[in-house]
């Protein structure tokens, strides 16, 4: 990692940068969103800062509580972690614990009008992980697995990030040109850098658009996600360790999938 450290230090100290932005000792950073993107930004930013001897403060704003089942911890995502991400995390010493990975996915089964085909992972290794982003669906009887988002958030906290469990209500500029963050409670707080790590269907995304620096949100399409309780035996019998993908000629349906996750699909 020595060469990487030198490259990062050179970037941080470069005088030929196209921007005046430069973090210094004591710089304060706000990360809006405490999902995987926010946790990764916080974790690696603090990790890189430590390598070049820079002390920075990172506040991660996330109102969700990933220890509570149901909507309080739900990030409205199917919960598949790709093989490439699992490998990248492992190279950085981050191994997903068995308490987070509910089922290893060893293949995809593609269902079409003309038939179906099974696509297996290389060497039959189960490195595609099915997870709950939160603590589990509404009405869950027993919490058997941990939250993927909660696991990553804990990594960031252990690196030194501070969780602000409040919803950001306003982003604005100070007279000196610095960004400031205001939640539904408390006074605005001024930062040297604000990072947006939010979903495309959140109110927080619109806050960045209102800062008027040229940002426009991406186009989106609608999807419906639901967790069905079947029990582990039924899931194993009918779904197995495969993610079933459906590309069928049905009106208003472009894509569908069934993902096995513990007692649920």
C-alpha positions as CSV (number, residue, x, y, z in Angstrom):
1,X,0.0,0.0,0.0
2,X,3.1,2.3,0.1
3,X,2.8,3.4,-3.5
4,X,-0.9,4.1,-3.0
5,X,-0.1,6.3,0.1
6,X,2.4,8.3,-1.9
7,X,0.0,8.9,-4.8
8,X,-2.8,10.0,-2.4
9,X,-0.4,12.4,-0.6
10,X,0.7,13.8,-4.0
11,X,-2.9,14.4,-5.0
12,X,-3.7,16.0,-1.7
13,X,-0.7,18.3,-1.8
14,X,-0.8,19.2,-5.5
15,X,-0.7,22.9,-6.3
16,X,-1.8,22.3,-9.9
17,X,-5.3,21.1,-8.9
18,X,-8.2,22.6,-10.9
19,X,-10.1,23.4,-7.7
20,X,-9.3,25.4,-4.6
21,X,-10.8,22.7,-2.4
22,X,-8.2,21.2,0.0
23,X,-8.8,19.5,3.3
24,X,-6.5,20.4,6.2
25,X,-6.1,19.3,9.8
26,X,-9.3,19.9,11.6
27,X,-11.5,20.1,8.4
28,X,-15.1,19.1,9.0
29,X,-17.0,16.9,6.5
30,X,-20.7,16.1,6.4
31,X,-21.8,13.0,4.6
32,X,-25.6,13.1,3.9
33,X,-26.8,9.5,3.9
34,X,-25.7,6.6,6.0
35,X,-26.3,3.7,3.6
36,X,-23.5,1.8,1.8
37,X,-22.3,4.9,-0.2
38,X,-22.2,7.1,2.9
39,X,-20.5,4.5,5.0
40,X,-17.9,3.7,2.3
41,X,-17.1,7.4,1.8
42,X,-16.7,8.0,5.5
43,X,-14.6,4.9,6.1
44,X,-12.2,5.3,3.2
45,X,-11.9,9.1,3.6
46,X,-10.9,8.6,7.3
47,X,-8.6,5.8,6.3
48,X,-6.8,7.8,3.6
49,X,-6.6,10.8,5.9
50,X,-4.9,8.7,8.5
51,X,-2.4,7.4,6.0
52,X,-1.2,10.9,5.1
53,X,-1.3,12.2,8.7
54,X,-4.4,14.3,8.3
55,X,-7.0,14.7,11.1
56,X,-10.5,15.4,9.9
57,X,-13.9,15.2,11.4
58,X,-16.7,13.3,9.6
59,X,-20.4,13.6,10.5
60,X,-22.6,11.0,8.8
61,X,-26.3,12.1,8.7
62,X,-28.7,9.1,8.7
63,X,-32.1,9.1,10.4
64,X,-32.7,5.3,10.0
65,X,-32.1,2.9,12.8
66,X,-30.6,-0.3,11.3
67,X,-31.3,-2.3,14.4
68,X,-35.1,-2.1,14.0
69,X,-37.0,-4.4,11.7
70,X,-39.5,-2.9,9.2
71,X,-39.6,0.6,7.5
72,X,-37.5,2.2,10.3
73,X,-34.4,0.5,8.8
74,X,-35.5,-0.3,5.2
75,X,-33.6,1.2,2.3
76,X,-36.0,-0.2,-0.3
77,X,-33.5,-2.4,-2.1
78,X,-33.5,-6.0,-3.1
79,X,-30.3,-6.7,-1.3
80,X,-27.9,-8.4,-3.6
81,X,-24.2,-7.8,-3.1
82,X,-22.2,-8.5,-6.3
83,X,-19.2,-10.9,-6.4
84,X,-16.9,-8.1,-7.5
85,X,-17.9,-5.9,-4.5
86,X,-17.3,-8.8,-2.1
87,X,-13.8,-9.3,-3.6
88,X,-13.0,-5.6,-3.5
89,X,-14.0,-5.4,0.2
90,X,-11.9,-8.5,1.0
91,X,-8.8,-6.9,-0.5
92,X,-9.3,-4.0,1.9
93,X,-9.7,-6.4,4.9
94,X,-13.4,-6.1,5.0
95,X,-15.1,-9.5,5.1
96,X,-18.8,-9.8,5.3
97,X,-19.7,-11.8,8.4
98,X,-22.0,-14.8,8.3
99,X,-24.5,-12.9,10.5
100,X,-25.0,-10.5,7.6
101,X,-25.0,-12.8,4.5
102,X,-28.2,-14.7,4.6
103,X,-27.6,-16.9,1.6
104,X,-24.8,-17.3,-0.9
105,X,-26.0,-17.0,-4.5
106,X,-24.2,-19.5,-6.8
107,X,-26.2,-18.9,-10.0
108,X,-28.8,-16.9,-11.8
109,X,-31.8,-18.6,-13.5
110,X,-33.1,-16.6,-16.4
111,X,-36.7,-17.3,-17.3
112,X,-38.0,-16.2,-20.7
113,X,-41.0,-17.0,-23.0
114,X,-38.8,-19.3,-25.0
115,X,-37.4,-21.2,-22.0
116,X,-35.0,-20.8,-19.2
117,X,-31.2,-21.0,-18.7
118,X,-29.0,-21.3,-15.6
119,X,-25.9,-19.1,-15.4
120,X,-23.5,-20.2,-12.7
121,X,-20.8,-18.2,-11.0
122,X,-17.1,-19.0,-12.0
123,X,-15.7,-22.1,-10.3
124,X,-19.1,-22.6,-8.5
125,X,-18.1,-20.2,-5.7
126,X,-20.9,-18.7,-3.7
127,X,-19.6,-15.2,-3.5
128,X,-22.7,-13.3,-4.5
129,X,-24.4,-12.4,-1.2
130,X,-28.1,-11.9,-0.4
131,X,-28.6,-9.5,2.5
132,X,-31.2,-7.4,4.3
133,X,-30.3,-3.8,4.1
134,X,-32.0,-3.2,7.4
135,X,-32.8,-5.5,10.3
136,X,-35.5,-7.4,8.3
137,X,-39.1,-7.1,7.0
138,X,-42.0,-5.7,9.0
139,X,-43.5,-8.3,11.3
140,X,-40.4,-10.5,11.5
141,X,-40.7,-12.9,14.3
142,X,-37.0,-13.5,15.0
143,X,-34.0,-11.4,14.0
144,X,-31.5,-14.0,12.8
145,X,-29.3,-11.8,10.6
146,X,-27.6,-8.5,11.0
147,X,-28.1,-5.4,8.8
148,X,-25.7,-5.0,5.8
149,X,-26.1,-1.2,6.1
150,X,-25.6,-1.4,9.8
151,X,-22.5,-3.4,9.5
152,X,-20.9,-0.9,7.1
153,X,-22.0,2.0,9.3
154,X,-20.3,0.4,12.3
155,X,-17.1,0.1,10.2
156,X,-17.2,3.8,9.6
157,X,-17.9,4.6,13.2
158,X,-15.0,2.4,14.3
159,X,-12.8,4.5,11.9
160,X,-13.9,7.6,13.7
161,X,-17.1,8.8,11.9
162,X,-19.8,10.3,14.0
163,X,-23.5,9.3,13.4
164,X,-26.0,12.1,13.5
165,X,-29.3,10.3,13.6
166,X,-31.3,13.2,12.3
167,X,-32.9,14.0,8.9
168,X,-31.3,16.9,7.0
169,X,-33.9,19.5,6.3
170,X,-31.9,22.2,4.5
171,X,-28.5,22.8,2.7
172,X,-27.3,26.3,2.1
173,X,-24.2,28.4,1.6
174,X,-22.7,30.8,4.2
175,X,-21.6,34.3,3.3
176,X,-18.0,33.0,3.2
177,X,-19.0,30.3,0.6
178,X,-18.9,27.3,2.9
179,X,-21.8,24.7,2.9
180,X,-23.9,24.4,6.0
181,X,-26.3,21.6,7.0
182,X,-29.5,22.1,9.0
183,X,-31.6,19.3,10.4
184,X,-35.2,19.4,11.7
185,X,-33.8,20.0,15.2
186,X,-30.9,22.2,16.1
187,X,-29.0,25.1,14.5
188,X,-27.2,25.0,11.1
189,X,-23.7,23.5,11.2
190,X,-21.0,24.8,8.8
191,X,-18.7,22.3,7.1
192,X,-15.6,22.5,4.8
193,X,-17.1,19.7,2.5
194,X,-20.5,18.2,2.1
195,X,-20.9,14.8,0.4
196,X,-24.2,13.6,-1.0
197,X,-24.7,9.8,-0.6
198,X,-28.5,9.6,-0.9
199,X,-31.0,7.6,-3.0
200,X,-32.6,8.9,-6.2
201,X,-36.0,9.0,-4.7
202,X,-35.2,10.9,-1.5
203,X,-36.0,14.5,-0.5
204,X,-32.3,14.9,0.3
205,X,-31.5,14.7,-3.3
206,X,-33.6,17.7,-4.1
207,X,-31.7,19.7,-1.4
208,X,-28.6,19.5,-3.6
209,X,-30.5,20.6,-6.6
210,X,-31.7,23.7,-4.7
211,X,-28.1,24.7,-4.0
212,X,-28.0,25.9,-7.6
213,X,-24.6,24.8,-8.7
214,X,-25.7,23.0,-11.8
215,X,-26.8,19.6,-10.4
216,X,-29.8,17.9,-12.0
217,X,-31.1,14.5,-10.7
218,X,-31.1,11.4,-12.9
219,X,-34.1,10.0,-14.6
220,X,-35.8,7.1,-12.7
221,X,-38.3,4.4,-13.2
222,X,-40.6,2.7,-10.7
223,X,-40.1,-0.7,-9.1
224,X,-42.0,-2.7,-6.5
225,X,-40.1,-4.6,-3.8
226,X,-41.7,-6.9,-1.3
227,X,-40.4,-9.5,1.1
228,X,-42.4,-12.8,1.2
229,X,-42.0,-15.2,4.1
230,X,-41.7,-18.8,3.0
231,X,-39.4,-20.4,5.5
232,X,-36.0,-21.8,4.9
233,X,-37.1,-25.2,3.8
234,X,-39.6,-23.9,1.2
235,X,-37.0,-21.4,-0.1
236,X,-34.5,-24.1,-0.5
237,X,-36.9,-26.5,-2.2
238,X,-38.3,-24.1,-4.8
239,X,-35.7,-21.3,-5.1
240,X,-32.5,-22.9,-3.9
241,X,-29.3,-20.8,-4.0
242,X,-30.2,-19.1,-7.3
243,X,-31.5,-15.6,-8.1
244,X,-34.4,-16.1,-10.5
245,X,-34.8,-13.4,-13.1
246,X,-37.9,-13.1,-15.3
247,X,-37.8,-11.4,-18.7
248,X,-41.3,-12.2,-19.9
249,X,-43.6,-10.6,-22.5
250,X,-46.1,-9.2,-20.0
251,X,-47.7,-5.7,-20.3
252,X,-46.1,-3.0,-18.1
253,X,-43.5,-5.4,-16.7
254,X,-39.9,-5.0,-17.9
255,X,-38.1,-7.1,-15.3
256,X,-38.8,-9.2,-12.2
257,X,-36.6,-11.2,-9.9
258,X,-36.9,-13.6,-6.9
259,X,-34.0,-13.4,-4.5
260,X,-33.7,-16.0,-1.7
261,X,-32.8,-14.6,1.7
262,X,-33.0,-16.8,4.7
263,X,-36.7,-17.3,5.5
264,X,-37.7,-14.8,2.8
265,X,-37.7,-14.2,-0.9
